[in-house]
Amino acid sequence: QAPIKATCEDTSCKTGFPEDVHSAVVSRSVHGGQPLFNVRFRSCDGNKKIHFGSSEPEDFRVGEDGVVYAERSFQLSAEPTEFVVSAQDKETQEEWQMRVKLTPEPAFTGTSEKDQKKTEDIIFPWQQYKHSSPLKRQKRDWVIPPINLPENSRGPFPQELVRIRSDRDKSLSLRYSVTGPGADQPPTGIFIINPISGQLSVTKPLDREQIASFHLRAHAVDVNGNQVENPIDIVINVIDMNDNRPEFLHQVWNGTVPEGSKPGTYVMTVTAIDADDPNTQNGMLRYRILSQTPSSPSPNMFTINNETGDIITVAAGLDREKVQQYTLIIQATDMEGNPTYGLSNTAAAVITVTDVNDNPPEFTAMTFYGEVPENRVDVIVANLTVTDKDQPHTPAWNAMYRMTGGDPTGRFTILTDPNSNDGLVTVVKPIDFETNRMFVLTVAAENQVPLAKGIQHPPQSTATVSITVIDVNESPYFVPNPKLVRQEEGLLAGSMLTTFTAQDPDRYMQQTSLRYSKLSDPANWLKIDPVNGQITTTAVLDRESIYVQNNMYNATFLASDNGIPPMSGTGTLQIHLLDINDNAPQVNPKEATTCETLQPNAINITAVDPDIDPNAGPFAFELPDTPASIKRNWTIVRISGDHAQLSLRIRFLEAGIYDVPIVITDSGNPHASSTSVLKVKVCQCDINGDCTDVDRIVGAGLGTGAIIAILLCIIILLILVLMFVVWMKRRDKERQAKQLLIDPEDDVRDNILKYDEEGGGEEDQDYDLSQLQQPDTVEPDAIKPVGIRRLDERPIHAEPQYPVRSAAPHPGDIGDFINEGLKAADNDPTAPPYDSLLVFDYEGSGSTAGSLSSLNSSSSGGEQDYDYLNDWGPRFKKLADMYGGGDD
């Protein structure tokens, strides 16, 4: 480190450098922009503007603040380096000079106890004090030269660097400290200072690739913590060592170069980086090519710029068809490529030779052959094959085919198969064998991109294509088609109309004559001779037929040959029918309404004739002479060629429906006339001319269809009513048959009303169904033990089996019903000779309800007469004995 001290103070002011020769010690390796030391210049007039200069401006530069910087990177030699620093007043142009001697610092070998005594001191600059007396001059602050410390030092640690002290430490007890990154800020603890002696030390090896420099600030305070000196800045530069190898950005670099490139053609750039200082030799890289694979046609087809890494071609002969790819091994070495001290690394550069169109397509044959049936289109007739040495499926390989002759009418086109690159000769227009039997085409093959400069198409890029046309059986065709014939309507059946024949285009085939047949004849008016095509009528031609549109009737005929396969053609015969006066005019409308008075009573009528001019209008309208009442009651006046007005001749005509005949004659030659009947409804009208007795007129004027429809509706309605009445009577009879003949309220017997059974609740679901069975359906021993029996049970004994009696027919009278029932009961041999009670399930003895014995009839039993019970038969004999008053 260069000793920089401030230990003296002059009492007199003299402008200029304080010394004639300034010596400084700096590191051996100097890099551009590095601050080296500070020159001191005294200016008695603080307003002077001083400009510093150097006698070696290409190596050293002096800043406005007096700091000397290295202008470029270089290595100091063992001998001292000398140059002159000048200072010039910009206003007076006065100049001062000082000679500077730079000495490289000795090699760093560690800090021994002896060296510690040689540690340089950094003394705080003087401060300015203001008193009432004139100002006292102070020393100007300076920039402390950086401390250069090599990286990766092996120690021992802590290693002393410099000693920070103040010249006031003689009178005060001071404490020193440093702040900044590396001291009390992350990364902390790298630099430490002895608070008493001010010795600054480093505690560990430094790595320039992590932190290239440290900026610390030194402080001096008294024991009370009061600042004694202004802080000074200390810069510690980490000197780079060559401890990093170059690293390529990619291990494999890919580049391309067109084939046939000239020497000097740029190919690609490879780049390597070195973590060491790029301003020193440690980070200065040099490139070179170690090997080239393959080595043909020359082992040195490429070269590389040793500083930039640009790869260029140096030899001609790049041919993709021979060598498609080259692989270069590139080496990058630091220390400016010094093979002894530099570190190296390698990467691969893969150079692909791209294709250019330096090979034209060539046909595999000079002549190609094909054949095509006539009248066929979109048919591939020949495949043209070519070879091309360029890279497949590229514009330099893709072929395009162009016909240069033999097809003046454009009947062929050539498409390219994208996969095989073949040319597909295709027919796009029909070919007639009878016109052209063979085509000879001239075809040229080209690529999608032009050939490289200086390369021409060889003769093999042109070929001929011979195409033979095959004759096939073609369809006959009618001439002309369609054929138009003009003919008056009314031509009788059996008349010859015209001849409609077809031609066979196959002139070179052995075939018999054509056969004709009818394909379409909507009105079935025509027939055609199968041999000569003569068309005759089979019915009268009528222009007014529904099959005639716009006076034109169309029929289609078929002509067939006997070729293989048989072919046929169709032709259309158009018959333009000329009108004749074969239809008489008719009145329209057929019905009209008028008032029974004279005014208003005009009826507009129109004459309608299916014929056309001149066999139609204008028409003549007149009334017939008979009956005489027609002309007496009516009159008719023509108002235009097709229209006339019918009106009353008399003042009043009784309301009703009248048939008025009208004679209408057209303008044809000869004339055609007819008598049309107009049904006129005469009615009473209001002042507006509207009928007021519409109902009567309409009723009188109902047509037969309307009357029949009304009668049918009435008959259907009557049938529906009758069916409804019958259904109601049948439903009443069924209801009477199902219900009792005696009203339950009028019956003297006790009745039990049955209501809907809703079943038991949730607690009444588990019960024994056997208890609900009839006692006579259960074996006596299975019911209960012998000797235990309810009083109302039926006696158990064997009973004879009798046939079931049939129910008596339902009588129509209630008295007959009772007598029949009584007779049936008396004569029933199955009736038991004892009284029986209904058997219900036994519910146990006792009841919370009261006794029913307290319920009495409203009348005493003794007051009633029960003698009629004797007349009721044996079933009521017991009751008759009990209540009838007998002795028993």
C-alpha positions, 0 to 999 in steps of 0.5 A: 500500500502507498504510504499516505500521511498528513503529518505536517502543517505550513504556517505560510501559504505557497500555491503549488505542489508540496513536494517536487517528487511524490513516491507511491507504492501500488499493486503490480497488476493495475486495471483500467479505472482503478484509483491509485493515489491522491496528489496534494495541491495547495491553493492559497486562493480558494477561488482558483480553478485548477486543472490537473494533467498527466504526461502519460495520458494514455496510462494515467488520468488525474481527476479534478479532485486530485485522484490519479486513476489508471487509464488502462490495465497493465502490469508494472515492471520491477523498475519504478514507473515515472511520469509528471503530474501538472496543475494549471490555473484556468484563469491565469494559465499558471502551471505547476509540475510534480514528478511521480514515481510508482513502485510495485508492491512486493509479492504478498507473503503473509504478515509476520511480526516484523511486517506488522511494525511496517503497517502504514498509518492513516491519519485523520485530516485536520479540522477547521476551527473558527475563532474571533481571530483571523481564520487559521489555515487547515489541511485540505481533506484528501481521498485515501488511496484504496487498499489492495488485498488479494483474494484467496489469501491463506493467512494467517488470520486475522491479517493486519492491513493498516492502522487508523489514528488521529493526531489528537490521541496524544492528548485524548484517550480515543476509541476507533471503529469501522462501519459498513458492509464487511464490518458491522453490516452484512457480511459482518465480521470480515474486517475488524479494528482494534479500538485502542490502537486503530489496527484494521485487520481482515479475518478470512480469505476474500473472494472477488467473484462475490464482492469485488470491493469493500467501502468502509468508514473509520470513526474516532471518538473519545471515551464519552462517545463524542466524535473527535474527528470527521469519519474517513472513507476506506476502500478495500479492493479485492485483487483478482486471482486466476481461480475460475475456468472459462465456461461456455454458455452452451455445451453444444452450439448449433449453426447453419451454412448454405452449401457452396458458400464462399470463404469468409462466410459467417456461420455462427458465434460461440461465447464463453464467460469467465468469472474472473476480472474481465479487465485483467488477464485472468478474465481475457479469453481466447478461442481456437478450434481443436478439431473438425469432424469430418475432415473432408474435403479439407481439415480446415474448412472453418476458422474462429476469431480468437477474441469474439468467437465468430466462426467463418468459412475459410475454404470452398467446397461445402456440398450438402450432398457429400457432407451434411454436418460438421462438428468442431471442438472449440477451446476457450483459454483465459490469460489471453490464451496463454497455454502455460498459465491459462485455464481452458474449457471446451464445447462443441459447435455443430454446423449443418450444411443447408441445401441450395437448389444446385441439383435440377430434377431429372426424369427417370425416362425420356418417354412415358406412356399412358391411355385413357377412355374417351369422355372420361375426366379427372382420370390419371393417365400417367405417372412421371417420375423424377430424381433430385439430389437436393434435400427432400421435401424442400423447395429445392426438391419439390418438383413442378411440371409444365407442359411445353407442347402437344396440348393446345386445347388444354385437355390435360394438367399435371399435378405433383404428388407431395410425397413421392414428387411424381407428376400425375398427368390428369385429364380435365376435359373430355376427349373424343376418340373419333376426333383424337386417337393419340396425344404426345405431350412435352413436359418440363420439370422444375423446382419451386425455387430457381437453380443456384447461380451458374447451374443450368437445366440438363436435357434430362429435365424434359420428357415426352408423354404418349397418351392413347385414347380408347374407344368406348360405346357412347350414347346416341344423341338426337339432332336437334335436341329439343326439337320444336314442331308447330301444329294446330290443335285438333289434329286427329288420332292416327295423323303423322306429326313428325320424324325424330331421329338420333345419331350414333357417335361411334363410327368405328364400331360394328353396331346395328341401327338404333331403336326408338321408344317413348319415355315421357308422354303426359297426355298419352297423345303420341307414339314413335316408330321403333325403327324410323323414329316417325311420330304419330298421334294417338289422340286429338291434340287439345291446346286447352289441356292441363298438360299444355303449358304456354301453348307448349306440350313436351314429350321425351323419347329414348334412342338405344343401341346394341353396343357393349354395354348398351347405351341410350340417349334422350331427346325432347319433342316440343309441340307448339299448339296453335289455337282454333276456335273450338270453345264457346264463351261462358258467363261468369259469375254463375250467380248474382243478386239484385234488388226487386226495384229498378234502381239500383239493379245493375249486375256486372257479368264477364265472358270467359273463353278458354281460347286465345286471340283472335278466337276470344273477345271482344264478345257479343252479349244478347238475351234470347227471344224465348221465353218472352218474359226474359226480354220483358223483364231484363235488358243487357248492355255490353260495357267492354269487349269482355264485360256487360251489364244485366239490369231490370227492364220493369220497375218492380220484380217480385223477390225470388230466384230467376234463371236468366239465359244469356247468349254470348258470341266470340270473335273467332272465324267462324264464330262460336256462341253459347247460351249460359244461364245466370241465376239471379236472386231478386230481393228486397233492398234498403236505401243502400241497395243491400238485401233485407230479406236475406234469410228468405232468399238464402233459404230459397237459394240453398243448394242440394248439398247444403240441404243434405248436410243439414238433414244429416246433422239433424239425423245424427243429433236425433240418434244421439238423443235416443241413445242417451235415453236408452242408456238412462233407462237401462241404468235405472233398471240396474240400480233398481235391481241392486237396491232393496225393494223396501226402504230401510226406514220403513222396515219394521225389523231392526236394521244394522247400518254398515259403514265403511270399515277403516281397520285397526290402529297401530296397536291392533295389527297383530291378532289371531285370524282363527278367532274370526272363523265360523264355529262350525268350520272348526273341529270341536276339540280344537275350539275349547275343552269339552264342557266349556261352551258359550250359551249362544253357540250353535249345537254341535251335531251332525246335520244332513246335507241338503241341496241349496235352494235357488233364489226366487225370481224377483217379483215386481210387487212388494207383496208378491216378494214377501209371499214368495220369500215366506213360501220358500222359507217354509219349504226349505228343508235346510232351515234349522229348527232352532233360533240362532244368534249371530256369532261374534268373537268373544270379548270377555266378561264385564264392561265399563258401560252400563247395562242395556236392561234399562233401555225400554220401549216407548210402549209396553209389550202387553199393549201390542198384538202379536197374533199375526205371528201365527200367520208367518209360518213355522219360523215364527211359531216360537215368537207367536207362542211367546207373545201371541197370548196362547196358553203355552 
